[in-house]
Amino acid sequence: MNKRSVKVKKQAAKASRSPVLSKAVSRQAPGNPEMSNGAQIAVPAVVHHVVATRTVALRAHKFRVGQTVLYTSSPISRPGASGTYKVVKLLPSDGDDYQYRIKNPGEAFERVARESQLELEH
């Protein structure tokens, strides 16, 4: 066994612990592996991978279902809609803000509000 094959085996052992790298390293076996249709593929003996770790801060909804909040409507929509509402359902983000389905006891329907339009009732 030469130094090159030992190096490839060590890299394969390291990569097999990582699900992202195991697929790439499995393709770097010495020789020319065959595809399922029988075609030969030229694969470099050593493939260097750079794995960047990215920390994503997961943010949660600020309000809970059942919580009473103050809703401030935008000047473009109905200005009279502002007031006290109860959070009925948590909705996914629209890109900038989380969204909520809210209901006023005096109205027969529910509204969708962005988190930036809601405040805790004092």
Backbone as a printed PyTorch tensor [residue, N CA C, xyz], in Angstrom:
tensor([[[  0.8500,  -1.1710,   0.0000],
         [  0.0000,   0.0000,   0.0000],
         [  0.9000,   1.2390,   0.0000]],

        [[  0.7120,   2.1430,  -0.9590],
         [  1.5590,   3.3220,  -1.0290],
         [  0.9510,   4.4760,  -0.2190]],

        [[  1.7230,   5.5680,  -0.1070],
         [  1.2920,   6.7080,   0.7060],
         [  0.0020,   7.3290,   0.1760]],

        [[ -0.1330,   7.3500,  -1.1070],
         [ -1.3060,   7.9750,  -1.7140],
         [ -2.5810,   7.2170,  -1.3520]],

        [[ -2.5570,   5.9000,  -1.4420],
         [ -3.7610,   5.1320,  -1.1210],
         [ -4.0860,   5.2130,   0.3710]],

        [[ -3.0760,   5.3300,   1.2320],
         [ -3.3130,   5.4930,   2.6660],
         [ -3.9930,   6.8350,   2.9160]],

        [[ -3.5320,   7.8730,   2.2250],
         [ -4.1130,   9.2080,   2.3860],
         [ -5.5740,   9.2120,   1.9480]],

        [[ -5.8790,   8.5790,   0.8370],
         [ -7.2510,   8.5150,   0.3340],
         [ -8.1350,   7.7650,   1.3190]],

        [[ -7.6400,   6.6690,   1.8880],
         [ -8.4310,   5.8950,   2.8470],
         [ -8.6940,   6.6950,   4.1210]],

        [[ -7.6920,   7.4550,   4.5760],
         [ -7.8870,   8.2850,   5.7690],
         [ -8.9410,   9.3540,   5.5120]],

        [[ -8.8930,   9.9740,   4.3300],
         [ -9.8860,  10.9920,   3.9960],
         [-11.2710,  10.3700,   3.9090]],

        [[-11.3640,   9.1970,   3.3520],
         [-12.6550,   8.5190,   3.2480],
         [-13.1950,   8.1850,   4.6320]],

        [[-12.3340,   7.7960,   5.5510],
         [-12.7640,   7.4760,   6.9120],
         [-13.2730,   8.7250,   7.6190]],

        [[-12.5710,   9.8570,   7.4410],
         [-13.0180,  11.1160,   8.0390],
         [-14.3640,  11.5300,   7.4550]],

        [[-14.4760,  11.4710,   6.1630],
         [-15.6790,  11.9460,   5.4870],
         [-16.8800,  11.0690,   5.7710]],

        [[-16.6440,   9.7840,   6.0460],
         [-17.7790,   8.9000,   6.2940],
         [-18.5140,   9.2840,   7.5730]],

        [[-17.8580,  10.0400,   8.4400],
         [-18.5280,  10.5190,   9.6480],
         [-19.4380,  11.6970,   9.3390]],

        [[-19.2260,  12.3690,   8.2440],
         [-20.0310,  13.5220,   7.8580],
         [-20.9510,  13.1300,   6.7040]],

        [[-22.2780,  13.2790,   6.8620],
         [-23.1840,  12.8910,   5.7800],
         [-23.0030,  13.7220,   4.5190]],

        [[-22.5440,  14.9630,   4.6650],
         [-22.3510,  15.8200,   3.4920],
         [-21.1610,  15.3470,   2.6820]],

        [[-20.0740,  14.9820,   3.3740],
         [-18.8580,  14.6140,   2.6670],
         [-18.8230,  13.1580,   2.2310]],

        [[-19.5800,  12.2870,   2.8850],
         [-19.4800,  10.8600,   2.5750],
         [-19.8570,  10.5720,   1.1310]],

        [[-20.8230,  11.2900,   0.6040],
         [-21.2320,  11.0720,  -0.7820],
         [-20.1160,  11.4710,  -1.7380]],

        [[-19.4630,  12.6190,  -1.4670],
         [-18.4030,  13.0960,  -2.3460],
         [-17.1890,  12.1870,  -2.2840]],

        [[-16.8220,  11.7260,  -1.0950],
         [-15.6400,  10.8910,  -0.9520],
         [-15.8740,   9.5180,  -1.5450]],

        [[-17.1110,   9.0240,  -1.4760],
         [-17.3790,   7.7080,  -2.0440],
         [-17.1420,   7.6970,  -3.5450]],

        [[-17.1830,   8.8770,  -4.1760],
         [-16.9450,   8.9670,  -5.6060],
         [-15.4690,   9.1050,  -5.9430]],

        [[-14.5810,   9.2090,  -4.9580],
         [-13.1770,   9.4300,  -5.2610],
         [-12.3400,   8.1700,  -5.1280]],

        [[-12.9550,   7.0240,  -5.2590],
         [-12.2220,   5.7620,  -5.1660],
         [-11.2000,   5.6980,  -6.2900]],

        [[-10.0560,   5.0540,  -6.0230],
         [ -9.0300,   4.9600,  -7.0670],
         [ -9.5430,   4.2150,  -8.2980]],

        [[ -9.0220,   4.5630,  -9.4310],
         [ -9.4580,   3.9330, -10.6750],
         [-10.5660,   4.7540, -11.3050]],

        [[-11.1600,   4.1920, -12.3090],
         [-12.2670,   4.8620, -12.9710],
         [-13.5640,   4.1180, -12.6640]],

        [[-14.3760,   4.6370, -11.7500],
         [-15.6240,   3.9530, -11.4140],
         [-16.6010,   3.9760, -12.5880]],

        [[-17.5130,   3.0300, -12.5680],
         [-18.5100,   2.9670, -13.6330],
         [-19.8280,   3.5390, -13.1610]],

        [[-20.5460,   4.1760, -14.0800],
         [-21.8930,   4.6550, -13.8000],
         [-22.8430,   3.4850, -13.9800]],

        [[-24.0940,   3.6790, -13.6060],
         [-25.0690,   2.5870, -13.7150],
         [-25.2740,   2.1440, -15.1640]],

        [[-25.0130,   3.0320, -16.1260],
         [-25.1680,   2.6540, -17.5320],
         [-23.8890,   2.0680, -18.1190]],

        [[-22.8440,   1.8840, -17.2830],
         [-21.6030,   1.2670, -17.7480],
         [-20.5600,   2.2430, -18.2320]],

        [[-20.8460,   3.5350, -18.3070],
         [-19.8770,   4.5270, -18.7760],
         [-18.8060,   4.7420, -17.7120]],

        [[-17.5920,   4.9910, -18.1420],
         [-16.4780,   5.2370, -17.2310],
         [-16.4270,   6.7210, -16.8760]],

        [[-16.0660,   7.0110, -15.6280],
         [-15.9380,   8.3910, -15.1710],
         [-14.5160,   8.5930, -14.6890]],

        [[-13.8840,   9.6840, -15.1140],
         [-12.5570,  10.0240, -14.6120],
         [-12.7470,  10.8620, -13.3540]],

        [[-12.2460,  10.3590, -12.2290],
         [-12.4040,  11.0400, -10.9460],
         [-11.0280,  11.2990, -10.3710]],

        [[-10.7700,  12.5280,  -9.9070],
         [ -9.4640,  12.7850,  -9.3010],
         [ -9.2890,  11.9350,  -8.0490]],

        [[ -8.0350,  11.5580,  -7.7700],
         [ -7.7580,  10.6880,  -6.6230],
         [ -8.0320,  11.3940,  -5.3010]],

        [[ -7.7470,  12.6610,  -5.2150],
         [ -7.9620,  13.3980,  -3.9660],
         [ -8.8180,  14.6150,  -4.2610]],

        [[ -9.8740,  14.7560,  -3.5100],
         [-10.7700,  15.9030,  -3.6700],
         [-10.7460,  16.6690,  -2.3600]],

        [[-10.4420,  17.9550,  -2.4280],
         [-10.4200,  18.7780,  -1.2230],
         [-11.7690,  19.4680,  -1.0740]],

        [[-12.2900,  19.4030,   0.1380],
         [-13.5910,  20.0050,   0.4100],
         [-13.4480,  21.0820,   1.4720]],

        [[-14.1410,  22.1590,   1.2580],
         [-14.1980,  23.2090,   2.2630],
         [-15.6300,  23.2350,   2.7630]],

        [[-15.7810,  22.9840,   4.0420],
         [-17.1170,  22.9830,   4.6290],
         [-17.2240,  24.2130,   5.5080]],

        [[-18.0430,  25.1300,   5.0930],
         [-18.2420,  26.3440,   5.8730],
         [-19.3910,  26.1130,   6.8480]],

        [[-19.1500,  26.4040,   8.0810],
         [-20.2230,  26.2760,   9.0630],
         [-20.8810,  27.6290,   9.2050]],

        [[-22.1690,  27.6080,   9.1700],
         [-22.9340,  28.8450,   9.2390],
         [-23.8780,  28.7400,  10.4250]],

        [[-23.8020,  29.6950,  11.2920],
         [-24.6810,  29.7030,  12.4450],
         [-25.8840,  30.5660,  12.1090]],

        [[-27.0310,  29.9480,  12.1500],
         [-28.2610,  30.6560,  11.8620],
         [-29.0050,  30.8250,  13.1770]],

        [[-29.2630,  32.0550,  13.5190],
         [-30.0050,  32.3160,  14.7470],
         [-31.4870,  32.0610,  14.4750]],

        [[-31.9890,  31.0260,  15.0960],
         [-33.3920,  30.7120,  14.9250],
         [-34.2080,  31.5880,  15.8510]],

        [[-35.0920,  32.3420,  15.2760],
         [-35.9160,  33.2500,  16.0330],
         [-37.2930,  32.6340,  16.1570]],

        [[-37.9150,  32.8100,  17.2750],
         [-39.2350,  32.2410,  17.5040],
         [-40.2890,  33.3360,  17.4480]],

        [[-41.5380,  32.9180,  17.3610],
         [-42.6390,  33.8680,  17.4200],
         [-42.5960,  34.6040,  18.7560]],

        [[-42.9070,  35.8670,  18.7340],
         [-42.8670,  36.6920,  19.9380],
         [-44.1190,  36.4760,  20.7930]],

        [[-45.2520,  36.1830,  20.1550],
         [-46.5240,  36.0230,  20.8570],
         [-46.9900,  34.5760,  20.7910]],

        [[-47.8440,  34.1810,  21.7280],
         [-48.3680,  32.8170,  21.8040],
         [-49.8500,  32.8030,  21.4420]],

        [[-50.3420,  31.6200,  21.0890],
         [-51.7670,  31.4410,  20.8200],
         [-52.5230,  31.6870,  22.1200]],

        [[-53.6160,  32.4500,  22.0270],
         [-54.4270,  32.7690,  23.1930],
         [-54.0380,  34.0680,  23.8730]],

        [[-52.9010,  34.6260,  23.5090],
         [-52.4240,  35.8610,  24.1280],
         [-53.1920,  37.0570,  23.5660]],

        [[-53.4830,  38.0440,  24.4160],
         [-54.1670,  39.2600,  23.9840],
         [-53.1160,  40.2940,  23.5960]],

        [[-53.2770,  40.8780,  22.4160],
         [-52.3040,  41.8300,  21.8780],
         [-53.0120,  43.0800,  21.3780]],

        [[-52.2560,  44.1480,  21.2430],
         [-52.7600,  45.3710,  20.6360],
         [-52.3260,  45.3880,  19.1780]],

        [[-53.2880,  45.5660,  18.2940],
         [-53.0230,  45.5690,  16.8520],
         [-53.0750,  47.0020,  16.3520]],

        [[-52.0580,  47.4190,  15.6340],
         [-52.0320,  48.7400,  15.0190],
         [-52.0200,  48.5450,  13.5180]],

        [[-53.1210,  48.9070,  12.8790],
         [-53.1860,  48.7330,  11.4240],
         [-52.4020,  49.8380,  10.7420]],

        [[-51.9920,  49.5730,   9.5400],
         [-51.2440,  50.5760,   8.7820],
         [-52.2040,  51.6460,   8.2670]],

        [[-51.7010,  52.8430,   7.9650],
         [-52.5670,  53.9120,   7.4640],
         [-53.2210,  53.5690,   6.1230]],

        [[-52.6180,  52.6440,   5.3770],
         [-53.1680,  52.2740,   4.0750],
         [-54.4100,  51.4060,   4.2480]],

        [[-54.3360,  50.4570,   5.1940],
         [-55.5040,  49.6070,   5.4290],
         [-56.4810,  50.3560,   6.3400]],

        [[-57.4820,  49.7020,   6.8030],
         [-58.5190,  50.3490,   7.6120],
         [-57.9470,  50.8710,   8.9300]],

        [[-57.9390,  52.1870,   9.1080],
         [-57.3900,  52.7280,  10.3490],
         [-58.2580,  52.4020,  11.5710]],

        [[-59.5190,  52.1260,  11.3980],
         [-60.4100,  51.8140,  12.5030],
         [-60.2430,  50.4040,  13.0280]],

        [[-59.3940,  49.5960,  12.3940],
         [-59.2250,  48.2020,  12.7900],
         [-58.3030,  48.0430,  13.9940]],

        [[-57.6010,  49.0860,  14.3720],
         [-56.6780,  48.9960,  15.5020],
         [-57.4540,  48.7020,  16.7820]],

        [[-56.8260,  47.9550,  17.6820],
         [-57.4660,  47.6450,  18.9500],
         [-56.9330,  46.3670,  19.5580]],

        [[-57.7210,  45.7980,  20.4830],
         [-57.3350,  44.5870,  21.1980],
         [-57.7990,  43.3500,  20.4510]],

        [[-56.8820,  42.4060,  20.2650],
         [-57.1550,  41.1720,  19.5420],
         [-56.5680,  40.0010,  20.3190]],

        [[-57.0500,  38.8200,  20.0230],
         [-56.5130,  37.5930,  20.6120],
         [-55.8110,  36.8150,  19.5030]],

        [[-54.6140,  36.2840,  19.7970],
         [-53.8580,  35.4960,  18.8150],
         [-54.5430,  34.1380,  18.6840]],

        [[-54.9530,  33.8060,  17.4570],
         [-55.6630,  32.5600,  17.1850],
         [-54.7150,  31.4870,  16.6570]],

        [[-53.7540,  31.9040,  15.8100],
         [-52.8650,  30.9310,  15.1680],
         [-51.5420,  31.5930,  14.8180]],

        [[-50.4380,  30.8310,  14.9280],
         [-49.1200,  31.3000,  14.5090],
         [-48.9230,  30.9240,  13.0460]],

        [[-48.4940,  31.8700,  12.2530],
         [-48.2710,  31.6420,  10.8240],
         [-46.7770,  31.7840,  10.5120]],

        [[-46.3360,  31.2460,   9.3750],
         [-44.9110,  31.3720,   9.0200],
         [-44.5370,  32.8070,   8.6710]],

        [[-43.2450,  33.0250,   8.5280],
         [-42.7100,  34.3380,   8.2080],
         [-43.0680,  34.7470,   6.7870]],

        [[-43.2170,  36.0440,   6.5690],
         [-43.4220,  36.5610,   5.2160],
         [-42.1140,  37.1040,   4.6540]],

        [[-41.0180,  36.7960,   5.3040],
         [-39.7040,  37.2590,   4.8760],
         [-39.0670,  38.1420,   5.9300]],

        [[-39.7810,  39.1630,   6.3830],
         [-39.2500,  40.0770,   7.3940],
         [-39.8200,  39.7920,   8.7800]],

        [[-41.1010,  39.5330,   8.8360],
         [-41.8080,  39.3570,  10.1050],
         [-42.5460,  38.0350,  10.1350]],

        [[-42.7290,  37.5100,  11.3410],
         [-43.6610,  36.3990,  11.4970],
         [-45.0630,  36.9630,  11.3600]],

        [[-45.9870,  36.0990,  11.0140],
         [-47.3730,  36.5220,  10.8760],
         [-48.2380,  35.7680,  11.8730]],

        [[-49.3770,  36.3590,  12.2030],
         [-50.3130,  35.7870,  13.1630],
         [-51.7220,  35.9260,  12.6220]],

        [[-52.5520,  34.9650,  12.9620],
         [-53.9860,  35.1070,  12.7010],
         [-54.5720,  35.6130,  14.0110]],

        [[-55.2480,  36.7690,  13.9560],
         [-55.7870,  37.3880,  15.1650],
         [-57.2870,  37.6050,  15.0180]],

        [[-57.9880,  37.7090,  16.1490],
         [-59.4510,  37.8910,  16.1220],
         [-59.8570,  38.8600,  17.2170]],

        [[-60.7150,  39.7870,  16.8440],
         [-61.3290,  40.7080,  17.7870],
         [-62.6850,  40.1300,  18.1630]],

        [[-63.0330,  40.0770,  19.4540],
         [-64.3220,  39.4980,  19.8490],
         [-65.5290,  40.2070,  19.2240]],

        [[-65.3780,  41.4730,  18.8500],
         [-66.4760,  42.2240,  18.2500],
         [-66.6180,  42.0370,  16.7450]],

        [[-65.7400,  41.2800,  16.1350],
         [-65.7810,  41.0500,  14.6870],
         [-66.0810,  39.5890,  14.4060]],

        [[-66.7220,  39.3340,  13.2880],
         [-67.1010,  37.9660,  12.9110],
         [-66.0040,  37.2500,  12.1200]],

        [[-64.9020,  37.9190,  11.8660],
         [-63.8450,  37.3360,  11.0290],
         [-62.4900,  37.4780,  11.7200]],

        [[-61.4980,  36.7860,  11.1730],
         [-60.1270,  36.8610,  11.6710],
         [-59.2850,  37.6840,  10.7110]],

        [[-58.2130,  38.2320,  11.2110],
         [-57.2720,  39.0110,  10.3970],
         [-55.9020,  38.3440,  10.4270]],

        [[-55.0630,  38.6950,   9.4630],
         [-53.6530,  38.2950,   9.4740],
         [-52.8550,  39.5580,   9.7450]],

        [[-51.9790,  39.4980,  10.7550],
         [-51.1660,  40.6550,  11.1180],
         [-49.6990,  40.2460,  11.1840]],

        [[-48.8390,  41.1800,  10.8260],
         [-47.3970,  40.9600,  10.9600],
         [-46.9880,  41.2540,  12.3990]],

        [[-45.9010,  40.6390,  12.8330],
         [-45.4340,  40.8200,  14.2060],
         [-45.1330,  42.2830,  14.5250]],

        [[-44.6670,  43.0410,  13.5400],
         [-44.3550,  44.4470,  13.7580],
         [-45.6060,  45.2910,  13.9970]],

        [[-46.7800,  44.7660,  13.6930],
         [-48.0320,  45.4830,  13.9160],
         [-48.6470,  45.1710,  15.2770]],

        [[-48.0270,  44.2610,  16.0320],
         [-48.5920,  43.8170,  17.2990],
         [-47.7100,  44.2350,  18.4710]],

        [[-48.3620,  44.4970,  19.6130],
         [-47.6720,  44.7910,  20.8660],
         [-48.3790,  44.0520,  21.9750]],

        [[-47.6600,  43.8120,  23.0670],
         [-48.3000,  43.1890,  24.2200],
         [-49.2830,  44.1680,  24.8480]],

        [[-50.4110,  43.6350,  25.2920],
         [-51.3850,  44.4890,  25.9590],
         [-50.8600,  44.8070,  27.3510]],

        [[-50.9040,  46.0500,  27.7380],
         [-50.3750,  46.4630,  29.0590],
         [-51.4500,  46.4900,  30.0960]]])
